[in-house]
């Protein structure tokens, strides 16, 4: 077509040139001009017009070809990922729709969504160039592990999708493809001299009567992939209805948190901490409860994880801390208050400053506060944790290592950080009477703490047999349902009043130093 148009233009120019030459020759002959000279001049003019036409022909052909190439590139960019050459999310949805087909009978289509575990760490540690090489490598492995008629796409930063038709009587074939992809992506690889070892999580969804379109199929596979990631690295999971219900409940919980935290729906409860040798009340651990307007009191295991994932844990905790400090400052000065710091909060370099600010505003003595840090929260950034703990210790706040014995480097943490107390994880305490290994572990922790000059608290004491076992092992403070369930402030104060453990009057205390620096 291009050549035909260009030839037409060239013939038109030639015809115009010939017509002009003949007309000019007739006019000049009429005025007596020399015929030979005249013909030569007009011939040169005709050649010039022909050359001009050829040049215009070439320019027109080039322009048309460039435009068609640009259109092809635009179509390619609109449907493919420029880094891996795979389909993008938009084109992938259209391909799934094509696989599903049209008509009353929808074909059986399987969709696998794959997410690379640890991709962010590779980017941060080795740079984006290595990250790009990893994505290209992953794309090649996924394509090699899928059936020949499968559609493969890059759906996001480190997320890929695979869709293909399958025999509904052979779902094991789909699981085999997913297992192969996960296994291949879990092998170590050298990327431009950088040794990288990552893994992948895969979610699997298949069409059924309730899911016969691309959008719900993608959503189901995404939900299954998130479930696989929660199980750990290098896992795969099939979608089922319970996962969707869990996601819906999670979203409802997050919406409730966003409404409830500023509305003051989260309140402190207090669990007694007892000296096991004397039976005297030593203090309380403060726990968060959700005073839901419709559901009533909601326990922390139903909202803490969502609060951490959604980034609301800091606001929630500080709100409950403030209430707890306001209440506890009216207790007997000998009673301590323990508060838990979540792993997410321990990543905040301003945490120490925020806690000290609360102490100043509530007029609470820092030496009566004990901050509990779980061992697992120390792994990600020990340096930042050391800085935060040092700042809190400088203000007179005591530090406890919670869930001791469940981590992988307990002794190293005891050496690196200035803890005042160890809290033995409840899993060891509750199995103390029927598990010899638990007894050995608790005895070893007691001896270790004694040698280091650390106090010990045992969690989860629920019956007198456990209590007697602990008394026989060593000197502990303890907490658990044997001494009473967590109580709201309205129940704590009458109990303390009956034991003459309320302060006679509010007493002004020396304010903590305000020179707490940002940890970093």
Number of C-alpha atoms within 10 A of each C-alpha: 6 12 12 9 12 19 15 12 17 21 14 13 20 20 14 14 21 18 12 14 20 12 11 14 16 10 12 13 12 8 8 8 12 10 11 8 10 15 15 11 12 18 15 12 16 21 13 13 18 20 15 14 21 19 13 16 20 13 13 17 16 13 12 13 13 12 12 12 12 12 12 12 12 11 11 14 14 14 19 19 18 13 12 18 16 23 24 22 20 13 17 24 19 14 20 24 16 11 20 21 16 10 7 6 10 16 18 17 25 25 27 30 29 29 25 24 21 14 21 14 12 20 15 11 11 13 12 13 13 21 21 18 16 24 21 16 15 21 21 13 16 23 17 13 18 20 15 9 9 18 20 25 29 25 21 12 12 19 20 24 28 24 26 22 20 16 13 16 7 9 12 11 13 23 17 13 17 26 17 16 25 25 15 16 24 18 11 12 15 12 15 9 8 11 11 16 16 18 20 27 30 30 27 29 27 24 21 14 7 8 15 19 17 20 13 14 25 25 15 25 26 24 23 26 27 20 22 24 20 11 13 13 18 21 20 26 22 19 21 14 8 9 16 15 11 13 14 12 13 16 14 11 17 19 12 15 24 14 12 18 19 12 9 14 19 22 23 24 21 23 22 22 26 21 16 21 15 8 12 11 20 16 25 23 21 24 22 25 23 22 17 14 9 6 8 10 14 14 13 13 10 14 19 19 14 17 21 16 11 14 14 17 23 18 14 23 24 15 20 24 22 18 18 24 22 17 17 26 22 17 22 17 17 12 17 21 23 22 22 19 19 19 19 15 18 23 19 17 17 16 22 22 20 14 18 23 17 18 21 17 13 18 19 26 22 23 16 18 21 22 23 22 24 20 20 18 18 19 14 12 11 16 13 17 23 18 18 24 22 18 21 22 19 12 19 16 21 21 23 25 25 23 21 23 20 15 15 12 14 15 12 9 18 17 10 12 16 17 22 20 21 23 23 24 19 17 14 23 23 19 15 22 16 10 12 11 12 17 19 14 16 22 16 13 18 22 15 13 17 14 9 11 12 17 17 22 22 27 22 19 20 16 13 10 12 19 20 12 14 25 14 11 15 16 16 19 24 26 25 20 14 15 17 13 13 21 17 16 17 10 12 19 18 13 13 15 13 9 10 12 18 20 16 10 9 11 13 9 11 11 17 20 13 11 10 19 14 15 20 13
